[in-house]
């Protein structure tokens, strides 16, 4: 075996080891979350939407129904975040790591689309003039938990809390109410901890930034090369960065609300309260709840069809 081939083999092994390490850490993180009685933003949202679904997921720890629809949406977001975390939002996209990551998440068929999303986002990041100094900042609090996607600074040392999203489309209503967004507001309450941990200037905090990148819906043409397809997707994708200054954040009562939800979760866990079954999560995002059978008696695909008149 030539030295060149050996070098390629060593590089591939190193990349595979890095990706496997990430997957191992992700599994450990999920296990940690399962045993964490504190309340994250996502758990708080689920609890407010449907206590019964939260109870099935967090307390009973039921497995999703056998006919639960698998969606690539969550995994696409995971790979998108993982790549930005790996590179600290640098303008380069390590091809070998990207390909290995896609294989591990069974998303090789989405390579071009995610590649285009990364390219579009990195154009936005470059235009912002910000530098990422920390990814996945952990919130440590008696009843709140979570990870802030990124902390960024500008050349003057002004710094921001950054939340990253991937979405099918941008919601104009969401953009107009970001000053009341639960997650962004909650995260901003931990700026003092970030000042201490990341050695930032408390007087230079300038707010939270909401970054969202849409997923392309274009189909690759038979005559199109990979590069041509990616470029066409980049043109369709929207990637935005919305700044919400501290004075515009409606922080009043947020921590009290989170504490109230945390207390509710503890009462549900202990059996002091019975979860309210309001059926509000049965068709979230136009797909049946993963625990449909727990509330309706049978899997979604086995539920009886009602008589329907259609014209």
C-alpha positions in Angstrom: 0.0 0.0 0.0 1.4 3.4 -1.0 2.0 6.2 1.5 -0.6 8.3 -0.2 -3.2 5.5 0.2 -2.2 5.0 3.8 -2.6 8.8 4.5 -6.1 8.8 3.0 -7.0 5.7 5.0 -5.7 7.4 8.2 -7.7 10.5 7.5 -10.9 8.6 6.8 -10.4 6.7 10.1 -9.8 9.9 12.0 -13.0 11.5 10.5 -15.0 8.4 11.3 -13.7 8.5 14.9 -14.7 12.1 15.3 -18.3 11.5 14.0 -18.7 8.4 16.1 -17.5 10.4 19.1 -20.2 13.0 18.4 -22.9 10.3 18.1 -21.7 8.8 21.4 -21.9 12.2 23.1 -25.3 12.8 21.6 -26.5 9.5 23.0 -25.1 10.3 26.4 -26.7 13.7 26.2 -30.1 12.1 25.4 -29.7 9.8 28.4 -28.8 12.7 30.6 -31.9 14.6 29.4 -34.1 11.6 30.2 -33.0 11.6 33.8 -32.9 15.4 34.1 -36.0 16.6 36.1 -35.4 20.2 35.2 -37.5 21.8 32.4 -36.1 22.8 29.0 -37.7 25.2 26.6 -38.9 22.4 24.3 -40.3 20.4 27.3 -42.1 23.6 28.5 -43.6 24.1 25.0 -44.8 20.5 24.9 -46.2 20.8 28.4 -48.2 23.9 27.5 -49.5 22.3 24.3 -50.5 18.9 25.7 -49.7 17.6 29.2 -50.7 14.1 28.1 -48.1 14.0 25.3 -45.4 15.3 27.7 -46.4 12.7 30.2 -46.1 9.9 27.6 -42.7 11.1 26.5 -41.0 12.3 29.7 -42.6 10.2 32.5 -43.9 7.0 30.9 -41.0 7.1 28.4 -43.2 5.3 25.8 -41.7 4.4 22.5 -43.4 6.1 19.5 -46.1 4.1 17.8 -44.9 1.5 15.3 -46.5 3.5 12.4 -45.2 6.8 13.6 -44.1 8.9 10.6 -40.3 9.4 10.5 -39.4 12.8 9.2 -36.1 13.9 7.9 -36.8 17.4 9.2 -35.3 16.9 12.7 -32.2 15.1 11.4 -31.6 17.8 8.8 -31.6 20.4 11.5 -29.3 18.2 13.6 -26.7 17.8 10.8 -26.9 21.5 9.9 -26.2 22.4 13.6 -23.5 19.8 13.9 -21.6 21.1 10.9 -21.7 24.7 12.2 -20.7 23.6 15.7 -17.8 21.5 14.2 -16.4 24.5 12.2 -17.4 27.2 14.7 -19.4 28.8 11.8 -16.2 29.2 9.7 -16.7 29.6 5.9 -15.3 26.2 5.1 -17.3 23.0 4.9 -15.1 20.0 5.6 -16.2 17.5 2.9 -15.1 14.3 4.6 -16.7 15.1 7.9 -19.9 16.2 6.1 -20.2 13.0 4.1 -19.5 10.8 7.2 -22.1 12.7 9.2 -24.7 12.3 6.5 -24.1 8.6 6.3 -24.4 8.2 10.1 -27.7 10.1 10.1 -28.9 8.3 7.0 -29.3 11.6 5.1 -26.9 11.0 2.2 -29.9 11.6 -0.1 -30.2 15.1 1.3 -26.6 16.0 0.8 -27.1 18.7 -1.9 -30.0 20.4 0.0 -28.1 20.6 3.3 -24.9 21.7 1.5 -27.0 24.5 -0.1 -28.4 25.5 3.3 -24.9 25.7 4.8 -23.6 27.8 1.9 -26.5 30.2 2.2 -26.2 30.5 6.0 -22.4 31.1 5.8 -23.1 33.9 3.4 -25.4 35.5 6.0 -22.8 34.9 8.8 -20.1 36.5 6.8 -22.3 39.5 6.0 -23.1 39.9 9.8 -19.4 40.4 10.6 -19.7 38.4 13.7 -17.4 35.7 15.1 -18.6 32.6 16.9 -16.7 32.2 20.2 -18.8 29.4 21.8 -21.3 26.8 20.7 -23.8 24.9 22.8 -23.5 26.9 26.0 -25.2 24.9 28.7 -27.7 26.5 31.0 -27.1 25.5 34.6 -30.1 26.3 36.8 -32.2 24.6 39.6 -35.3 24.3 37.4 -34.3 25.4 33.9 -32.1 23.5 31.4 -31.0 23.9 27.8 -28.2 24.7 25.4 -27.8 28.0 23.7 -26.7 27.4 20.1 -24.0 30.1 19.9 -22.5 33.2 21.5 -21.0 35.7 19.0 -19.0 38.9 19.1 -18.3 41.7 16.7 -15.0 43.5 16.2 -15.9 46.0 18.9 -16.5 43.3 21.5 -20.3 43.7 21.4 -21.8 40.3 22.0 -25.0 38.4 21.3 -26.9 35.2 22.2 -27.7 33.4 18.9 -30.5 30.9 18.3 -30.3 28.8 15.1 -33.4 27.4 13.4 -34.1 25.4 10.2 -37.6 25.7 8.8 -39.7 24.7 5.8 -40.6 28.4 5.5 -40.2 31.7 7.4 -43.1 32.7 9.5 -43.9 36.4 9.2 -46.0 36.4 12.3 -43.2 34.8 14.3 -40.7 37.5 13.2 -43.1 40.2 14.4 -43.4 38.7 17.9 -39.8 37.8 18.6 -39.6 40.3 21.4 -42.1 38.0 23.2 -40.5 34.7 22.1 -40.3 32.4 25.1 -37.0 30.7 24.2 -35.1 33.8 23.3 -36.3 35.7 26.3 -35.5 32.8 28.7 -32.0 32.5 27.3 -31.3 36.2 27.7 -31.8 35.8 31.5 -28.6 33.8 31.7 -26.3 36.6 30.2 -24.6 37.1 33.6 -23.5 33.5 33.7 -22.1 33.9 30.2 -20.2 37.0 31.2 -18.5 35.1 33.9 -17.9 31.8 32.0 -16.8 33.3 28.7 -15.1 36.4 30.1 -17.4 38.9 28.3 -18.1 42.5 29.1 -21.5 42.7 30.7 -22.0 46.3 29.4 -21.5 45.1 25.8 -24.4 42.7 25.6 -26.5 43.8 22.7 -29.3 41.2 22.7 -30.4 38.0 21.1 -30.3 37.1 17.4 -32.7 34.8 15.7 -31.3 33.1 12.7 -33.4 30.9 10.5 -32.5 29.1 7.3 -35.2 27.5 5.1 -35.0 24.1 3.5 -35.0 23.9 -0.4 -37.9 22.2 -2.1 -36.5 22.1 -5.6 -36.2 18.7 -7.4 -32.9 17.9 -9.1 -33.2 17.9 -12.9 -32.0 14.9 -14.8 -29.6 17.2 -16.8 -28.3 19.0 -13.8 -24.9 18.4 -12.2 -24.5 18.3 -8.4 -23.0 21.8 -8.4 -25.7 23.3 -10.6 -28.4 21.8 -8.4 -26.8 23.2 -5.2 -26.4 26.6 -6.7 -30.1 26.6 -7.8 -31.1 25.6 -4.2 -29.0 28.3 -2.7 -31.0 30.9 -4.7 -34.3 29.5 -3.4 -33.2 29.3 0.3 -33.8 32.2 2.7 -31.4 32.8 5.6 -32.2 35.6 8.0 -30.7 37.2 11.1 -33.1 39.2 13.3 -31.7 41.2 16.2 -33.9 41.7 19.3 -32.2 44.3 21.5 -32.3 43.8 25.3 -34.7 46.7 25.9 -37.2 45.2 23.5 -37.3 41.7 25.1 -40.4 41.2 27.2 -38.6 39.5 30.1 -41.2 40.3 32.8 -42.6 37.2 34.3 -40.7 34.7 32.1 -38.8 33.0 34.9 -41.9 32.9 37.0 -43.8 31.3 34.2 -41.0 28.7 33.7 -41.0 28.0 37.5 -44.8 27.5 37.4 -44.4 25.0 34.5 -41.6 23.3 36.3 -43.7 22.9 39.4 -46.5 21.6 37.2 -44.1 19.0 35.8 -43.1 17.9 39.2 -46.7 17.4 40.3 -47.4 15.4 37.2 -44.3 13.2 37.8 -45.3 12.6 41.5 -48.9 11.8 40.7 -50.2 14.7 42.6 -51.9 15.8 39.3 -53.3 13.8 36.4 -52.2 15.1 33.0 -54.8 17.0 31.1 -55.7 15.3 27.8 -56.7 18.1 25.5 -55.8 16.5 22.1 -54.0 19.7 21.0 -50.9 17.8 19.8 -52.7 15.0 17.9 -51.9 16.7 14.6 -49.0 19.0 15.2 -47.3 20.0 12.0 -50.0 18.1 10.1 -48.8 14.7 11.2 -50.2 12.3 13.9 -48.7 12.4 17.3 -46.1 9.7 18.0 -48.3 8.5 20.9 -51.6 8.5 19.0 -52.6 5.0 20.2 -52.2 6.0 23.9 -55.0 8.5 23.6 -57.1 7.0 20.8 -57.0 3.3 21.4 -55.2 2.2 18.2 -52.4 3.3 15.9 -53.2 6.2 13.5 -53.2 3.9 10.5 -55.5 1.5 12.2 -58.1 4.1 13.3 -61.5 3.7 11.7 -62.3 6.0 8.8 -65.3 8.2 9.3 -67.9 8.7 6.6 -66.9 11.7 4.5 -68.6 13.6 1.8 -66.2 15.4 -0.6 -66.8 17.4 -3.8 
